[in-house]
Amino acid sequence: MTSAHCDSCKFFDEHKGNGAAAQGDAGLCRFNPPVSQPAPESKGLWPVVSSEDWCGHFTAEMTAAE
């Protein structure tokens, strides 16, 4: 990977909300599982990240596996 930012990750999905257009620089992390919500009837939500965020998946061990 050329950049350690979320927007260069293959698991980054542009966040479109309920429309067809991307919502700013936000995206959904499809690598990590959906996050549970406090209300029992609520469904889990994919973690929302900024395109400029980063995580431990950009360590040398993880990028070497790709």
PQR file of N, CA, C, O and H, with PARSE charges and radii, in Angstrom:
ATOM      1  N   MET A   1       0.838  -1.173   0.000 -0.4000 1.5000
ATOM      2  CA  MET A   1       0.000   0.000   0.000 -0.0000 2.0000
ATOM      3  C   MET A   1       0.881   1.234   0.000  0.5500 1.7000
ATOM      4  O   MET A   1       1.927   1.276   0.649 -0.5500 1.4000
ATOM      5  N   THR A   2       0.443   2.219  -0.729 -0.4000 1.5000
ATOM      6  CA  THR A   2       1.251   3.415  -0.847 -0.0000 2.0000
ATOM      7  C   THR A   2       1.023   4.390   0.293  0.5500 1.7000
ATOM      8  O   THR A   2       1.910   5.188   0.597 -0.5500 1.4000
ATOM      9  H   THR A   2      -0.406   2.184  -1.256  0.4000 1.0000
ATOM     10  N   SER A   3      -0.112   4.352   0.917 -0.4000 1.5000
ATOM     11  CA  SER A   3      -0.446   5.285   1.987 -0.0000 2.0000
ATOM     12  C   SER A   3      -1.041   4.516   3.152  0.5500 1.7000
ATOM     13  O   SER A   3      -1.711   3.500   2.966 -0.5500 1.4000
ATOM     14  H   SER A   3      -0.833   3.704   0.669  0.4000 1.0000
ATOM     15  N   ALA A   4      -0.790   5.011   4.352 -0.4000 1.5000
ATOM     16  CA  ALA A   4      -1.329   4.347   5.538 -0.0000 2.0000
ATOM     17  C   ALA A   4      -2.658   4.965   5.955  0.5500 1.7000
ATOM     18  O   ALA A   4      -3.020   4.915   7.131 -0.5500 1.4000
ATOM     19  H   ALA A   4      -0.246   5.836   4.503  0.4000 1.0000
ATOM     20  N   HIS A   5      -3.384   5.544   5.013 -0.4000 1.5000
ATOM     21  CA  HIS A   5      -4.688   6.130   5.322 -0.0000 2.0000
ATOM     22  C   HIS A   5      -5.805   5.184   4.899  0.5500 1.7000
ATOM     23  O   HIS A   5      -5.641   4.363   3.996 -0.5500 1.4000
ATOM     24  H   HIS A   5      -3.090   5.584   4.058  0.4000 1.0000
ATOM     25  N   CYS A   6      -6.932   5.319   5.566 -0.4000 1.5000
ATOM     26  CA  CYS A   6      -8.070   4.431   5.293 -0.0000 2.0000
ATOM     27  C   CYS A   6      -8.530   4.478   3.837  0.5500 1.7000
ATOM     28  O   CYS A   6      -8.960   3.459   3.296 -0.5500 1.4000
ATOM     29  H   CYS A   6      -7.065   5.986   6.299  0.4000 1.0000
ATOM     30  N   ASP A   7      -8.447   5.652   3.191 -0.4000 1.5000
ATOM     31  CA  ASP A   7      -8.945   5.732   1.816 -0.0000 2.0000
ATOM     32  C   ASP A   7      -8.136   4.890   0.832  0.5500 1.7000
ATOM     33  O   ASP A   7      -8.585   4.669  -0.293 -0.5500 1.4000
ATOM     34  H   ASP A   7      -8.098   6.480   3.631  0.4000 1.0000
ATOM     35  N   SER A   8      -6.952   4.415   1.230 -0.4000 1.5000
ATOM     36  CA  SER A   8      -6.180   3.539   0.349 -0.0000 2.0000
ATOM     37  C   SER A   8      -6.329   2.066   0.731  0.5500 1.7000
ATOM     38  O   SER A   8      -5.689   1.200   0.134 -0.5500 1.4000
ATOM     39  H   SER A   8      -6.588   4.595   2.143  0.4000 1.0000
ATOM     40  N   CYS A   9      -7.165   1.786   1.714 -0.4000 1.5000
ATOM     41  CA  CYS A   9      -7.403   0.412   2.154 -0.0000 2.0000
ATOM     42  C   CYS A   9      -8.490  -0.222   1.285  0.5500 1.7000
ATOM     43  O   CYS A   9      -9.475   0.432   0.945 -0.5500 1.4000
ATOM     44  H   CYS A   9      -7.686   2.489   2.198  0.4000 1.0000
ATOM     45  N   LYS A  10      -8.312  -1.480   0.932 -0.4000 1.5000
ATOM     46  CA  LYS A  10      -9.325  -2.146   0.103 -0.0000 2.0000
ATOM     47  C   LYS A  10     -10.630  -2.389   0.857  0.5500 1.7000
ATOM     48  O   LYS A  10     -11.644  -2.712   0.238 -0.5500 1.4000
ATOM     49  H   LYS A  10      -7.511  -2.012   1.208  0.4000 1.0000
ATOM     50  N   PHE A  11     -10.622  -2.238   2.190 -0.4000 1.5000
ATOM     51  CA  PHE A  11     -11.825  -2.434   2.990 -0.0000 2.0000
ATOM     52  C   PHE A  11     -12.544  -1.129   3.316  0.5500 1.7000
ATOM     53  O   PHE A  11     -13.529  -1.142   4.054 -0.5500 1.4000
ATOM     54  H   PHE A  11      -9.798  -1.976   2.693  0.4000 1.0000
ATOM     55  N   PHE A  12     -12.068   0.005   2.779 -0.4000 1.5000
ATOM     56  CA  PHE A  12     -12.705   1.308   2.984 -0.0000 2.0000
ATOM     57  C   PHE A  12     -13.827   1.457   1.972  0.5500 1.7000
ATOM     58  O   PHE A  12     -13.614   1.294   0.771 -0.5500 1.4000
ATOM     59  H   PHE A  12     -11.268   0.016   2.180  0.4000 1.0000
ATOM     60  N   ASP A  13     -15.016   1.766   2.454 -0.4000 1.5000
ATOM     61  CA  ASP A  13     -16.193   1.922   1.602 -0.0000 2.0000
ATOM     62  C   ASP A  13     -16.724   3.333   1.807  0.5500 1.7000
ATOM     63  O   ASP A  13     -17.097   3.692   2.924 -0.5500 1.4000
ATOM     64  H   ASP A  13     -15.190   1.899   3.430  0.4000 1.0000
ATOM     65  N   GLU A  14     -16.767   4.146   0.743 -0.4000 1.5000
ATOM     66  CA  GLU A  14     -17.276   5.508   0.885 -0.0000 2.0000
ATOM     67  C   GLU A  14     -18.666   5.473   1.503  0.5500 1.7000
ATOM     68  O   GLU A  14     -19.527   4.699   1.084 -0.5500 1.4000
ATOM     69  H   GLU A  14     -16.464   3.855  -0.164  0.4000 1.0000
ATOM     70  N   HIS A  15     -18.872   6.317   2.500 -0.4000 1.5000
ATOM     71  CA  HIS A  15     -20.144   6.356   3.225 -0.0000 2.0000
ATOM     72  C   HIS A  15     -21.130   7.212   2.451  0.5500 1.7000
ATOM     73  O   HIS A  15     -20.929   8.416   2.298 -0.5500 1.4000
ATOM     74  H   HIS A  15     -18.173   6.946   2.841  0.4000 1.0000
ATOM     75  N   LYS A  16     -22.188   6.594   1.967 -0.4000 1.5000
ATOM     76  CA  LYS A  16     -23.172   7.306   1.171 -0.0000 2.0000
ATOM     77  C   LYS A  16     -24.445   7.602   1.948  0.5500 1.7000
ATOM     78  O   LYS A  16     -25.385   8.169   1.390 -0.5500 1.4000
ATOM     79  H   LYS A  16     -22.351   5.616   2.092  0.4000 1.0000
ATOM     80  N   GLY A  17     -24.497   7.233   3.212 -0.4000 1.5000
ATOM     81  CA  GLY A  17     -25.707   7.485   3.998 -0.0000 2.0000
ATOM     82  C   GLY A  17     -26.899   6.845   3.325  0.5500 1.7000
ATOM     83  O   GLY A  17     -26.850   5.675   2.947 -0.5500 1.4000
ATOM     84  H   GLY A  17     -23.734   6.772   3.664  0.4000 1.0000
ATOM     85  N   ASN A  18     -27.966   7.602   3.175 -0.4000 1.5000
ATOM     86  CA  ASN A  18     -29.165   7.093   2.509 -0.0000 2.0000
ATOM     87  C   ASN A  18     -29.276   7.572   1.072  0.5500 1.7000
ATOM     88  O   ASN A  18     -30.302   7.364   0.424 -0.5500 1.4000
ATOM     89  H   ASN A  18     -28.006   8.552   3.482  0.4000 1.0000
ATOM     90  N   GLY A  19     -28.231   8.211   0.570 -0.4000 1.5000
ATOM     91  CA  GLY A  19     -28.261   8.731  -0.793 -0.0000 2.0000
ATOM     92  C   GLY A  19     -27.203   8.081  -1.656  0.5500 1.7000
ATOM     93  O   GLY A  19     -26.537   7.131  -1.244 -0.5500 1.4000
ATOM     94  H   GLY A  19     -27.397   8.381   1.096  0.4000 1.0000
ATOM     95  N   ALA A  20     -27.056   8.611  -2.867 -0.4000 1.5000
ATOM     96  CA  ALA A  20     -26.093   8.050  -3.808 -0.0000 2.0000
ATOM     97  C   ALA A  20     -24.750   8.758  -3.768  0.5500 1.7000
ATOM     98  O   ALA A  20     -23.771   8.264  -4.327 -0.5500 1.4000
ATOM     99  H   ALA A  20     -27.597   9.383  -3.201  0.4000 1.0000
ATOM    100  N   ALA A  21     -24.695   9.922  -3.108 -0.4000 1.5000
ATOM    101  CA  ALA A  21     -23.453  10.700  -3.069 -0.0000 2.0000
ATOM    102  C   ALA A  21     -22.670  10.404  -1.792  0.5500 1.7000
ATOM    103  O   ALA A  21     -23.252  10.178  -0.731 -0.5500 1.4000
ATOM    104  H   ALA A  21     -25.491  10.324  -2.655  0.4000 1.0000
ATOM    105  N   ALA A  22     -21.357  10.410  -1.910 -0.4000 1.5000
ATOM    106  CA  ALA A  22     -20.490  10.186  -0.746 -0.0000 2.0000
ATOM    107  C   ALA A  22     -20.672  11.313   0.260  0.5500 1.7000
ATOM    108  O   ALA A  22     -20.901  12.461  -0.121 -0.5500 1.4000
ATOM    109  H   ALA A  22     -20.884  10.593  -2.772  0.4000 1.0000
ATOM    110  N   GLN A  23     -20.570  10.986   1.537 -0.4000 1.5000
ATOM    111  CA  GLN A  23     -20.743  11.941   2.624 -0.0000 2.0000
ATOM    112  C   GLN A  23     -19.388  12.487   3.062  0.5500 1.7000
ATOM    113  O   GLN A  23     -18.771  11.923   3.965 -0.5500 1.4000
ATOM    114  H   GLN A  23     -20.383  10.053   1.846  0.4000 1.0000
ATOM    115  N   GLY A  24     -18.913  13.560   2.451 -0.4000 1.5000
ATOM    116  CA  GLY A  24     -17.642  14.166   2.835 -0.0000 2.0000
ATOM    117  C   GLY A  24     -16.492  13.191   2.702  0.5500 1.7000
ATOM    118  O   GLY A  24     -16.402  12.458   1.716 -0.5500 1.4000
ATOM    119  H   GLY A  24     -19.414  14.017   1.717  0.4000 1.0000
ATOM    120  N   ASP A  25     -15.617  13.179   3.686 -0.4000 1.5000
ATOM    121  CA  ASP A  25     -14.478  12.258   3.633 -0.0000 2.0000
ATOM    122  C   ASP A  25     -14.700  11.044   4.527  0.5500 1.7000
ATOM    123  O   ASP A  25     -13.751  10.331   4.853 -0.5500 1.4000
ATOM    124  H   ASP A  25     -15.690  13.774   4.487  0.4000 1.0000
ATOM    125  N   ALA A  26     -15.945  10.807   4.923 -0.4000 1.5000
ATOM    126  CA  ALA A  26     -16.261   9.672   5.792 -0.0000 2.0000
ATOM    127  C   ALA A  26     -16.409   8.397   4.974  0.5500 1.7000
ATOM    128  O   ALA A  26     -16.785   8.429   3.802 -0.5500 1.4000
ATOM    129  H   ALA A  26     -16.716  11.386   4.658  0.4000 1.0000
ATOM    130  N   GLY A  27     -16.107   7.284   5.611 -0.4000 1.5000
ATOM    131  CA  GLY A  27     -16.272   5.995   4.974 -0.0000 2.0000
ATOM    132  C   GLY A  27     -16.564   4.930   6.010  0.5500 1.7000
ATOM    133  O   GLY A  27     -16.484   5.180   7.213 -0.5500 1.4000
ATOM    134  H   GLY A  27     -15.802   7.258   6.563  0.4000 1.0000
ATOM    135  N   LEU A  28     -16.901   3.750   5.541 -0.4000 1.5000
ATOM    136  CA  LEU A  28     -17.191   2.629   6.426 -0.0000 2.0000
ATOM    137  C   LEU A  28     -16.023   1.659   6.390  0.5500 1.7000
ATOM    138  O   LEU A  28     -15.522   1.322   5.318 -0.5500 1.4000
ATOM    139  H   LEU A  28     -16.966   3.547   4.564  0.4000 1.0000
ATOM    140  N   CYS A  29     -15.592   1.212   7.557 -0.4000 1.5000
ATOM    141  CA  CYS A  29     -14.532   0.211   7.647 -0.0000 2.0000
ATOM    142  C   CYS A  29     -15.183  -1.160   7.528  0.5500 1.7000
ATOM    143  O   CYS A  29     -15.882  -1.601   8.442 -0.5500 1.4000
ATOM    144  H   CYS A  29     -16.000   1.486   8.428  0.4000 1.0000
ATOM    145  N   ARG A  30     -14.958  -1.829   6.416 -0.4000 1.5000
ATOM    146  CA  ARG A  30     -15.546  -3.150   6.182 -0.0000 2.0000
ATOM    147  C   ARG A  30     -14.615  -4.271   6.633  0.5500 1.7000
ATOM    148  O   ARG A  30     -14.938  -5.449   6.477 -0.5500 1.4000
ATOM    149  H   ARG A  30     -14.391  -1.472   5.674  0.4000 1.0000
ATOM    150  N   PHE A  31     -13.454  -3.908   7.195 -0.4000 1.5000
ATOM    151  CA  PHE A  31     -12.554  -4.926   7.738 -0.0000 2.0000
ATOM    152  C   PHE A  31     -13.033  -5.348   9.114  0.5500 1.7000
ATOM    153  O   PHE A  31     -13.116  -6.539   9.414 -0.5500 1.4000
ATOM    154  H   PHE A  31     -13.192  -2.951   7.322  0.4000 1.0000
ATOM    155  N   ASN A  32     -13.345  -4.369   9.944 -0.4000 1.5000
ATOM    156  CA  ASN A  32     -13.790  -4.641  11.309 -0.0000 2.0000
ATOM    157  C   ASN A  32     -15.287  -4.929  11.329  0.5500 1.7000
ATOM    158  O   ASN A  32     -16.018  -4.416  10.482 -0.5500 1.4000
ATOM    159  H   ASN A  32     -13.277  -3.402   9.700  0.4000 1.0000
ATOM    160  N   PRO A  33     -15.753  -5.732  12.267 -0.5600 1.5000
ATOM    161  CA  PRO A  33     -17.169  -6.117  12.308  0.2800 2.0000
ATOM    162  C   PRO A  33     -18.063  -4.952  12.703  0.5500 1.7000
ATOM    163  O   PRO A  33     -17.591  -3.982  13.296 -0.5500 1.4000
ATOM    164  N   PRO A  34     -19.352  -5.036  12.381 -0.5600 1.5000
ATOM    165  CA  PRO A  34     -20.290  -3.999  12.813  0.2800 2.0000
ATOM    166  C   PRO A  34     -20.280  -3.852  14.333  0.5500 1.7000
ATOM    167  O   PRO A  34     -20.076  -4.817  15.070 -0.5500 1.4000
ATOM    168  N   VAL A  35     -20.505  -2.625  14.776 -0.4000 1.5000
ATOM    169  CA  VAL A  35     -20.501  -2.300  16.201 -0.0000 2.0000
ATOM    170  C   VAL A  35     -21.928  -2.393  16.728  0.5500 1.7000
ATOM    171  O   VAL A  35     -22.851  -1.836  16.134 -0.5500 1.4000
ATOM    172  H   VAL A  35     -20.671  -1.841  14.177  0.4000 1.0000
ATOM    173  N   SER A  36     -22.109  -3.101  17.846 -0.4000 1.5000
ATOM    174  CA  SER A  36     -23.450  -3.230  18.415 -0.0000 2.0000
ATOM    175  C   SER A  36     -23.905  -1.889  18.985  0.5500 1.7000
ATOM    176  O   SER A  36     -23.089  -1.045  19.354 -0.5500 1.4000
ATOM    177  H   SER A  36     -21.359  -3.554  18.329  0.4000 1.0000
ATOM    178  N   GLN A  37     -25.204  -1.716  19.047 -0.4000 1.5000
ATOM    179  CA  GLN A  37     -25.813  -0.478  19.525 -0.0000 2.0000
ATOM    180  C   GLN A  37     -26.485  -0.737  20.870  0.5500 1.7000
ATOM    181  O   GLN A  37     -26.816  -1.880  21.183 -0.5500 1.4000
ATOM    182  H   GLN A  37     -25.866  -2.402  18.747  0.4000 1.0000
ATOM    183  N   PRO A  38     -26.692   0.322  21.677 -0.5600 1.5000
ATOM    184  CA  PRO A  38     -27.255   0.133  23.019  0.2800 2.0000
ATOM    185  C   PRO A  38     -28.688  -0.419  23.033  0.5500 1.7000
ATOM    186  O   PRO A  38     -29.042  -1.202  23.914 -0.5500 1.4000
ATOM    187  N   ALA A  39     -29.500  -0.015  22.070 -0.4000 1.5000
ATOM    188  CA  ALA A  39     -30.887  -0.479  22.048 -0.0000 2.0000
ATOM    189  C   ALA A  39     -30.942  -1.907  21.509  0.5500 1.7000
ATOM    190  O   ALA A  39     -30.366  -2.185  20.457 -0.5500 1.4000
ATOM    191  H   ALA A  39     -29.213   0.622  21.355  0.4000 1.0000
ATOM    192  N   PRO A  40     -31.622  -2.818  22.209 -0.5600 1.5000
ATOM    193  CA  PRO A  40     -31.650  -4.229  21.784  0.2800 2.0000
ATOM    194  C   PRO A  40     -32.229  -4.446  20.390  0.5500 1.7000
ATOM    195  O   PRO A  40     -31.835  -5.390  19.704 -0.5500 1.4000
ATOM    196  N   GLU A  41     -33.155  -3.592  19.958 -0.4000 1.5000
ATOM    197  CA  GLU A  41     -33.775  -3.779  18.642 -0.0000 2.0000
ATOM    198  C   GLU A  41     -32.935  -3.164  17.514  0.5500 1.7000
ATOM    199  O   GLU A  41     -33.253  -3.347  16.339 -0.5500 1.4000
ATOM    200  H   GLU A  41     -33.475  -2.826  20.515  0.4000 1.0000
ATOM    201  N   SER A  42     -31.878  -2.445  17.862 -0.4000 1.5000
ATOM    202  CA  SER A  42     -31.018  -1.815  16.857 -0.0000 2.0000
ATOM    203  C   SER A  42     -30.069  -2.833  16.234  0.5500 1.7000
ATOM    204  O   SER A  42     -29.609  -3.766  16.892 -0.5500 1.4000
ATOM    205  H   SER A  42     -31.620  -2.297  18.816  0.4000 1.0000
ATOM    206  N   LYS A  43     -29.793  -2.631  14.963 -0.4000 1.5000
ATOM    207  CA  LYS A  43     -28.826  -3.477  14.262 -0.0000 2.0000
ATOM    208  C   LYS A  43     -27.436  -2.888  14.437  0.5500 1.7000
ATOM    209  O   LYS A  43     -27.291  -1.695  14.702 -0.5500 1.4000
ATOM    210  H   LYS A  43     -30.167  -1.873  14.428  0.4000 1.0000
ATOM    211  N   GLY A  44     -26.427  -3.713  14.291 -0.4000 1.5000
ATOM    212  CA  GLY A  44     -25.049  -3.235  14.364 -0.0000 2.0000
ATOM    213  C   GLY A  44     -24.735  -2.308  13.198  0.5500 1.7000
ATOM    214  O   GLY A  44     -25.328  -2.422  12.125 -0.5500 1.4000
ATOM    215  H   GLY A  44     -26.545  -4.683  14.075  0.4000 1.0000
ATOM    216  N   LEU A  45     -23.803  -1.396  13.413 -0.4000 1.5000
ATOM    217  CA  LEU A  45     -23.408  -0.446  12.378 -0.0000 2.0000
ATOM    218  C   LEU A  45     -21.924  -0.617  12.071  0.5500 1.7000
ATOM    219  O   LEU A  45     -21.117  -0.830  12.976 -0.5500 1.4000
ATOM    220  H   LEU A  45     -23.321  -1.303  14.284  0.4000 1.0000
ATOM    221  N   TRP A  46     -21.570  -0.521  10.797 -0.4000 1.5000
ATOM    222  CA  TRP A  46     -20.169  -0.572  10.410 -0.0000 2.0000
ATOM    223  C   TRP A  46     -19.463   0.642  10.995  0.5500 1.7000
ATOM    224  O   TRP A  46     -20.043   1.727  11.029 -0.5500 1.4000
ATOM    225  H   TRP A  46     -22.226  -0.347  10.062  0.4000 1.0000
ATOM    226  N   PRO A  47     -18.228   0.486  11.456 -0.5600 1.5000
ATOM    227  CA  PRO A  47     -17.486   1.629  12.000  0.2800 2.0000
ATOM    228  C   PRO A  47     -17.300   2.714  10.934  0.5500 1.7000
ATOM    229  O   PRO A  47     -16.883   2.426   9.812 -0.5500 1.4000
ATOM    230  N   VAL A  48     -17.613   3.962  11.294 -0.4000 1.5000
ATOM    231  CA  VAL A  48     -17.417   5.102  10.397 -0.0000 2.0000
ATOM    232  C   VAL A  48     -16.034   5.676  10.674  0.5500 1.7000
ATOM    233  O   VAL A  48     -15.686   5.952  11.822 -0.5500 1.4000
ATOM    234  H   VAL A  48     -17.952   4.197  12.205  0.4000 1.0000
ATOM    235  N   VAL A  49     -15.252   5.853   9.620 -0.4000 1.5000
ATOM    236  CA  VAL A  49     -13.895   6.379   9.739 -0.0000 2.0000
ATOM    237  C   VAL A  49     -13.710   7.519   8.744  0.5500 1.7000
ATOM    238  O   VAL A  49     -14.447   7.628   7.764 -0.5500 1.4000
ATOM    239  H   VAL A  49     -15.535   5.628   8.687  0.4000 1.0000
ATOM    240  N   SER A  50     -12.732   8.354   9.003 -0.4000 1.5000
ATOM    241  CA  SER A  50     -12.347   9.408   8.069 -0.0000 2.0000
ATOM    242  C   SER A  50     -11.404   8.806   7.037  0.5500 1.7000
ATOM    243  O   SER A  50     -10.677   7.858   7.336 -0.5500 1.4000
ATOM    244  H   SER A  50     -12.133   8.265   9.799  0.4000 1.0000
ATOM    245  N   SER A  51     -11.411   9.347   5.841 -0.4000 1.5000
ATOM    246  CA  SER A  51     -10.499   8.837   4.813 -0.0000 2.0000
ATOM    247  C   SER A  51      -9.039   9.046   5.201  0.5500 1.7000
ATOM    248  O   SER A  51      -8.158   8.362   4.681 -0.5500 1.4000
ATOM    249  H   SER A  51     -12.001  10.117   5.599  0.4000 1.0000
ATOM    250  N   GLU A  52      -8.775   9.982   6.107 -0.4000 1.5000
ATOM    251  CA  GLU A  52      -7.412  10.266   6.556 -0.0000 2.0000
ATOM    252  C   GLU A  52      -7.039   9.492   7.822  0.5500 1.7000
ATOM    253  O   GLU A  52      -5.911   9.620   8.298 -0.5500 1.4000
ATOM    254  H   GLU A  52      -9.491  10.538   6.529  0.4000 1.0000
ATOM    255  N   ASP A  53      -7.956   8.694   8.379 -0.4000 1.5000
ATOM    256  CA  ASP A  53      -7.649   7.874   9.553 -0.0000 2.0000
ATOM    257  C   ASP A  53      -6.689   6.755   9.166  0.5500 1.7000
ATOM    258  O   ASP A  53      -6.405   6.554   7.985 -0.5500 1.4000
ATOM    259  H   ASP A  53      -8.872   8.591   7.991  0.4000 1.0000
ATOM    260  N   TRP A  54      -6.196   6.038  10.151 -0.4000 1.5000
ATOM    261  CA  TRP A  54      -5.327   4.889   9.929 -0.0000 2.0000
ATOM    262  C   TRP A  54      -5.580   3.886  11.047  0.5500 1.7000
ATOM    263  O   TRP A  54      -6.210   4.218  12.051 -0.5500 1.4000
ATOM    264  H   TRP A  54      -6.426   6.201  11.110  0.4000 1.0000
ATOM    265  N   CYS A  55      -5.097   2.675  10.879 -0.4000 1.5000
ATOM    266  CA  CYS A  55      -5.238   1.673  11.932 -0.0000 2.0000
ATOM    267  C   CYS A  55      -4.060   0.707  11.883  0.5500 1.7000
ATOM    268  O   CYS A  55      -3.161   0.860  11.056 -0.5500 1.4000
ATOM    269  H   CYS A  55      -4.585   2.406  10.063  0.4000 1.0000
ATOM    270  N   GLY A  56      -4.066  -0.270  12.755 -0.4000 1.5000
ATOM    271  CA  GLY A  56      -2.976  -1.232  12.847 -0.0000 2.0000
ATOM    272  C   GLY A  56      -2.870  -2.178  11.669  0.5500 1.7000
ATOM    273  O   GLY A  56      -1.906  -2.938  11.584 -0.5500 1.4000
ATOM    274  H   GLY A  56      -4.796  -0.395  13.426  0.4000 1.0000
ATOM    275  N   HIS A  57      -3.827  -2.157  10.760 -0.4000 1.5000
ATOM    276  CA  HIS A  57      -3.765  -3.034   9.591 -0.0000 2.0000
ATOM    277  C   HIS A  57      -2.715  -2.569   8.593  0.5500 1.7000
ATOM    278  O   HIS A  57      -2.478  -3.242   7.590 -0.5500 1.4000
ATOM    279  H   HIS A  57      -4.611  -1.540  10.829  0.4000 1.0000
ATOM    280  N   PHE A  58      -2.083  -1.432   8.852 -0.4000 1.5000
ATOM    281  CA  PHE A  58      -1.020  -0.930   7.985 -0.0000 2.0000
ATOM    282  C   PHE A  58       0.363  -1.238   8.547  0.5500 1.7000
ATOM    283  O   PHE A  58       1.353  -0.673   8.082 -0.5500 1.4000
ATOM    284  H   PHE A  58      -2.275  -0.885   9.667  0.4000 1.0000
ATOM    285  N   THR A  59       0.450  -2.125   9.537 -0.4000 1.5000
ATOM    286  CA  THR A  59       1.752  -2.516  10.066 -0.0000 2.0000
ATOM    287  C   THR A  59       2.497  -3.337   9.020  0.5500 1.7000
ATOM    288  O   THR A  59       1.891  -3.835   8.071 -0.5500 1.4000
ATOM    289  H   THR A  59      -0.354  -2.584   9.914  0.4000 1.0000
ATOM    290  N   ALA A  60       3.778  -3.476   9.188 -0.4000 1.5000
ATOM    291  CA  ALA A  60       4.588  -4.218   8.213 -0.0000 2.0000
ATOM    292  C   ALA A  60       4.094  -5.651   8.037  0.5500 1.7000
ATOM    293  O   ALA A  60       4.102  -6.175   6.923 -0.5500 1.4000
ATOM    294  H   ALA A  60       4.270  -3.071   9.959  0.4000 1.0000
ATOM    295  N   GLU A  61       3.663  -6.290   9.130 -0.4000 1.5000
ATOM    296  CA  GLU A  61       3.180  -7.671   9.039 -0.0000 2.0000
ATOM    297  C   GLU A  61       1.922  -7.764   8.187  0.5500 1.7000
ATOM    298  O   GLU A  61       1.774  -8.692   7.392 -0.5500 1.4000
ATOM    299  H   GLU A  61       3.657  -5.864  10.035  0.4000 1.0000
ATOM    300  N   MET A  62       1.019  -6.805   8.351 -0.4000 1.5000
ATOM    301  CA  MET A  62      -0.238  -6.851   7.608 -0.0000 2.0000
ATOM    302  C   MET A  62      -0.020  -6.522   6.134  0.5500 1.7000
ATOM    303  O   MET A  62      -0.604  -7.183   5.276 -0.5500 1.4000
ATOM    304  H   MET A  62       1.139  -6.051   8.996  0.4000 1.0000
ATOM    305  N   THR A  63       0.799  -5.528   5.814 -0.4000 1.5000
ATOM    306  CA  THR A  63       1.011  -5.171   4.418 -0.0000 2.0000
ATOM    307  C   THR A  63       1.827  -6.228   3.688  0.5500 1.7000
ATOM    308  O   THR A  63       1.667  -6.391   2.479 -0.5500 1.4000
ATOM    309  H   THR A  63       1.274  -4.991   6.511  0.4000 1.0000
ATOM    310  N   ALA A  64       2.693  -6.947   4.385 -0.4000 1.5000
ATOM    311  CA  ALA A  64       3.471  -8.015   3.757 -0.0000 2.0000
ATOM    312  C   ALA A  64       2.575  -9.183   3.366  0.5500 1.7000
ATOM    313  O   ALA A  64       2.891  -9.920   2.432 -0.5500 1.4000
ATOM    314  H   ALA A  64       2.823  -6.815   5.368  0.4000 1.0000
ATOM    315  N   ALA A  65       1.460  -9.360   4.072 -0.4000 1.5000
ATOM    316  CA  ALA A  65       0.548 -10.463   3.789 -0.0000 2.0000
ATOM    317  C   ALA A  65      -0.276 -10.218   2.534  0.5500 1.7000
ATOM    318  O   ALA A  65      -0.880 -11.151   2.006 -0.5500 1.4000
ATOM    319  H   ALA A  65       1.204  -8.761   4.832  0.4000 1.0000
ATOM    320  N   GLU A  66      -0.313  -8.993   2.050 -0.4000 1.5000
ATOM    321  CA  GLU A  66      -1.139  -8.689   0.873 -0.0000 2.0000
ATOM    322  C   GLU A  66      -0.464  -9.032  -0.392  0.5500 1.7000
ATOM    323  O   GLU A  66      -1.030  -8.834  -1.467 -0.5500 1.4000
ATOM    324  H   GLU A  66       0.178  -8.234   2.479  0.4000 1.0000
TER
END
